[in-house]
Amino acid sequence: MHVVVVGGGIYGQTLSWRLAKGGARVTQLEPLGPANALSGSGDKSRIVRALYGHGPFADTGAASLPLWEAWGRELGVTLVDLRGVLYLEHERRGPADDAFRAYVDGGLAHLARLGRAVEVLAPEEIAKRWPGIHPAGLARGAFEPGAGIGFVSRATKAFARAAVATGRVRVVAAAAERVETAGGRVVGVVSSGGERIEADHVVVAAALGGVALVEALVGARLGVVAVPHFVSYWDVPWPEGRSLTSDALPPFAELGTGLYGFPDDGENGFKVAWHEPVREATGIDPSRHHLPPSDEELERLRAAAEKRFPALRAARVRGTYQCRYDSTPDENFQIGEVPGVPGLTFVGGMSGHGFKHAPAIGDAVATTLLGGRSAVDLSTFAVRLEPRA
Ligand SMILES: Cc1cc2nc3c(=O)[nH]c(=O)nc-3n(C[C@H](O)[C@H](O)[C@H](O)COP(=O)(O)OP(=O)(O)OC[C@H]3O[C@@H](n4cnc5c(N)ncnc54)[C@H](O)[C@@H]3O)c2cc1C
């Protein structure tokens, strides 16, 4: 079987490697290289976890955690650092906090169902254990010890090397310009270099570039929109900055403010971002997503984070990483065969939280294409087409 994989981010690489390992011949199209700086997979770190209020995400998050470790051992590369993740929940200020409480309650129930450890902590316990955190306004915390940090760029490149090392993957440094069909079935792609590449199956895993390809073919919408996003890295003066290093603080997500981040790993500084990007709300043109945030945007972020981490008072930014989420309205993925187009699989709509699920979902998509029985149920992510307005 010959499969064309469009895109070389974490999903394109995972798929290419697992398909080739399963015996398929793969041609991968990726114009800018694995983990390039314009992709979602080009940054340093991502949160990996199983705590989710929504069951299917908890399932694939949990199924991926041991795979990250096992595949890292197989490839001789550290892909994750499972030092735990701390979720901070606010005291009730309004209905939004009720939703966050329900999310955490649901997440605790799913972790219990999956037999995974979690500790529920009062605000004073949080401050005692992690002195860099100011607990004002918190209702409780949930610490998931088996979760942690995923090294996104490193993992993408490790899988890219592993894919090529199978001897079954040809990489083409060009974009897929269009998907070709004959008799209603997909027969291949045409590259931006003009090469026609025939295939038994085409998998489009190219984030927003993939959305455009599929929508052009089917004449309908996938309901995936571009949401600009940036993360920031900070130098924090000591002695206060000592409380924000990776032996003194886990990665965190603060439900209620939308902040998430990572301790200083000794190389990159303290990392913080809004999960819900503020750029659209502030009227910044989304097409300028690849440009660094303004000084005002950075100061707004630092000031918000300082309320939880007082050591950030005197922090100075040392770098940013900006890209776009390929988001759906409910943050649910779009994964599976495109309705009405046999031979075409779409993997996208990862909505700013896709990295952690790549092993379980990538393996499941590859196994299904190879005719096997996938270990996880992908039906809840099935591709949903909307008529054009
Ligand atoms: C800043 C940020 C923070 C995030 N934080 C987290 C987190 O903490 N935890 C988590 O789990 N997830 C997180 N995510 C989400 C996660 O990183 C992404 O979902 C994931 O990396 C996307 O991988 P991908 O392979 O789908 O897409 P990408 O990595 O974007 O790769 C798509 C590739 O397709 C290529 N391409 C585009 N068009 C074409 C074409 N026509 N032909 C061929 N190739 C094409 C591009 O060059 C690109 O390399 C975050 C995302 C961002 C941006």
The ligand as an SDF file (V2000), in Angstrom:
LIG
                    3D

 53 58  0  0  0  0  0  0  0  0999 V2000
    1.7830   27.9510   21.0150 C   0  0  0  0  0  0  0  0  0  0  0  0
    1.0190   26.6660   21.1310 C   0  0  0  0  0  0  0  0  0  0  0  0
    0.8970   26.0460   22.3710 C   0  0  0  0  0  0  0  0  0  0  0  0
    0.2910   24.7930   22.4550 C   0  0  0  0  0  0  0  0  0  0  0  0
    0.2310   24.1370   23.6640 N   0  0  0  0  0  0  0  0  0  0  0  0
   -0.1470   22.8400   23.7040 C   0  0  0  0  0  0  0  0  0  0  0  0
   -0.0320   22.0890   24.9120 C   0  0  0  0  0  0  0  0  0  0  0  0
    0.4080   22.5970   25.9410 O   0  0  0  0  0  0  0  0  0  0  0  0
   -0.3950   20.7610   24.8740 N   0  0  0  0  0  0  0  0  0  0  0  0
   -0.8360   20.1700   23.7330 C   0  0  0  0  0  0  0  0  0  0  0  0
   -1.1310   18.9760   23.7670 O   0  0  0  0  0  0  0  0  0  0  0  0
   -0.9540   20.8550   22.5790 N   0  0  0  0  0  0  0  0  0  0  0  0
   -0.6170   22.1700   22.5430 C   0  0  0  0  0  0  0  0  0  0  0  0
   -0.6970   22.8700   21.3750 N   0  0  0  0  0  0  0  0  0  0  0  0
   -1.2190   22.2070   20.1700 C   0  0  0  0  0  0  0  0  0  0  0  0
   -0.1960   21.3550   19.4440 C   0  0  0  0  0  0  0  0  0  0  0  0
    1.1040   21.9060   19.5390 O   0  0  0  0  0  0  0  0  0  0  0  0
   -0.6420   21.2490   17.9940 C   0  0  0  0  0  0  0  0  0  0  0  0
   -1.9660   20.7440   17.9790 O   0  0  0  0  0  0  0  0  0  0  0  0
    0.2530   20.2900   17.1910 C   0  0  0  0  0  0  0  0  0  0  0  0
    1.6180   20.5790   17.3240 O   0  0  0  0  0  0  0  0  0  0  0  0
   -0.1740   20.4080   15.7280 C   0  0  0  0  0  0  0  0  0  0  0  0
    0.5090   19.4320   14.9750 O   0  0  0  0  0  0  0  0  0  0  0  0
    0.0970   19.1980   13.4620 P   0  0  0  0  0  0  0  0  0  0  0  0
    1.0070   18.1590   12.9500 O   0  0  0  0  0  0  0  0  0  0  0  0
   -1.3720   18.9760   13.3720 O   0  0  0  0  0  0  0  0  0  0  0  0
    0.3230   20.6100   12.7350 O   0  0  0  0  0  0  0  0  0  0  0  0
    1.6500   21.4650   12.5040 P   0  0  0  0  0  0  0  0  0  0  0  0
    2.6830   21.1760   13.5160 O   0  0  0  0  0  0  0  0  0  0  0  0
    1.2090   22.8700   12.3480 O   0  0  0  0  0  0  0  0  0  0  0  0
    2.2030   20.8920   11.1310 O   0  0  0  0  0  0  0  0  0  0  0  0
    1.5410   21.1000    9.9070 C   0  0  0  0  0  0  0  0  0  0  0  0
    2.5970   21.0510    8.8280 C   0  0  0  0  0  0  0  0  0  0  0  0
    1.9410   21.0230    7.5600 O   0  0  0  0  0  0  0  0  0  0  0  0
    2.7260   21.7360    6.6380 C   0  0  0  0  0  0  0  0  0  0  0  0
    1.8490   22.1420    5.5350 N   0  0  0  0  0  0  0  0  0  0  0  0
    0.9110   23.1190    5.5140 C   0  0  0  0  0  0  0  0  0  0  0  0
    0.2770   23.1350    4.3270 N   0  0  0  0  0  0  0  0  0  0  0  0
    0.8130   22.1300    3.5940 C   0  0  0  0  0  0  0  0  0  0  0  0
    0.5660   21.6210    2.2850 C   0  0  0  0  0  0  0  0  0  0  0  0
   -0.3610   22.1520    1.4670 N   0  0  0  0  0  0  0  0  0  0  0  0
    1.3170   20.5760    1.8410 N   0  0  0  0  0  0  0  0  0  0  0  0
    2.2460   20.0020    2.6460 C   0  0  0  0  0  0  0  0  0  0  0  0
    2.5060   20.4300    3.9020 N   0  0  0  0  0  0  0  0  0  0  0  0
    1.8070   21.4940    4.3620 C   0  0  0  0  0  0  0  0  0  0  0  0
    3.3100   22.8970    7.4380 C   0  0  0  0  0  0  0  0  0  0  0  0
    4.5190   23.3770    6.8530 O   0  0  0  0  0  0  0  0  0  0  0  0
    3.5230   22.2700    8.8000 C   0  0  0  0  0  0  0  0  0  0  0  0
    4.8680   21.8460    8.9980 O   0  0  0  0  0  0  0  0  0  0  0  0
   -0.1850   24.1630   21.2810 C   0  0  0  0  0  0  0  0  0  0  0  0
   -0.0960   24.8150   20.0390 C   0  0  0  0  0  0  0  0  0  0  0  0
    0.5030   26.0530   19.9570 C   0  0  0  0  0  0  0  0  0  0  0  0
    0.5950   26.7140   18.6080 C   0  0  0  0  0  0  0  0  0  0  0  0
  1  2  1  0
  2  3  1  0
  2 52  2  0
  3  4  2  0
  4  5  1  0
  4 50  1  0
  5  6  2  0
  6  7  1  0
  6 13  1  0
  7  8  2  0
  7  9  1  0
  9 10  1  0
 10 11  2  0
 10 12  1  0
 12 13  2  0
 13 14  1  0
 14 15  1  0
 14 50  1  0
 15 16  1  0
 16 17  1  0
 16 18  1  0
 18 19  1  0
 18 20  1  0
 20 21  1  0
 20 22  1  0
 22 23  1  0
 23 24  1  0
 24 25  2  0
 24 26  1  0
 24 27  1  0
 27 28  1  0
 28 29  2  0
 28 30  1  0
 28 31  1  0
 31 32  1  0
 32 33  1  0
 33 34  1  0
 33 48  1  0
 34 35  1  0
 35 36  1  0
 35 46  1  0
 36 37  1  0
 36 45  1  0
 37 38  2  0
 38 39  1  0
 39 40  1  0
 39 45  2  0
 40 41  1  0
 40 42  2  0
 42 43  1  0
 43 44  2  0
 44 45  1  0
 46 47  1  0
 46 48  1  0
 48 49  1  0
 50 51  2  0
 51 52  1  0
 52 53  1  0
M  END
$$$$
